[in-house]
Amino acid sequence: MEQQEREQGATGDAPEAPNNSADEAQAGEPDVAELSARVQELEERAQRYMANWQRAQADLQNFRRQVERDQEEMAQWASAALMQQTLSVLDDLERAFGSVPQNLLSLTWVEGIWFVYKKLEAMLVARGLEAMDVQPGQTFDPNLHQAVTEVDGVFGAVVDVVQRGYTVSGRLLRPALVTVGNGNVAAEPSEEAAENGDADIGNGDADSTTESTAS
């Protein structure tokens, strides 16, 4: 009996092993939606990194341009400070030549100093110096002119230029010293007074003619 049971057990079907491979494969496969979300997140992160890098590059370029502009401006104003000190020499030479008698202008040493003056002026002009064109009768501009005194003339108008003003590369270096009208304008002779004057002249001529005839 026991032998028969052993034979049945030997000839019987072997118990099947549990098939977990399909479940494991299914569990190991990532979800497509999860992968899509992960890819989108990485793309957004890459775009943020790219935008930050571009902003950093733009800021660096702007900083470099600002540094270059500051250096140029510093160089210009350093040159302008030297020009402002040199203008006093230019003014002295200009006043000196304005007081030289006409008969001495042809002397050799006077001409030599004149050429030095013009050379100095040309050097300053080459560096951006420009004399302001201020004419009598112009309206007084406090941004460009400096009033030294008031004289009889049209109120608020330039009467005379005492010292020339200069600009450097379009910026004011030294204002022009001017005299300004105070509003006391001399009254012009009226037409009636002018006619009376002409009549008096005519009567005087007639009287002189009569006197010469009588004599």
Disulfide bonds with the S-S distance in Angstrom:
none
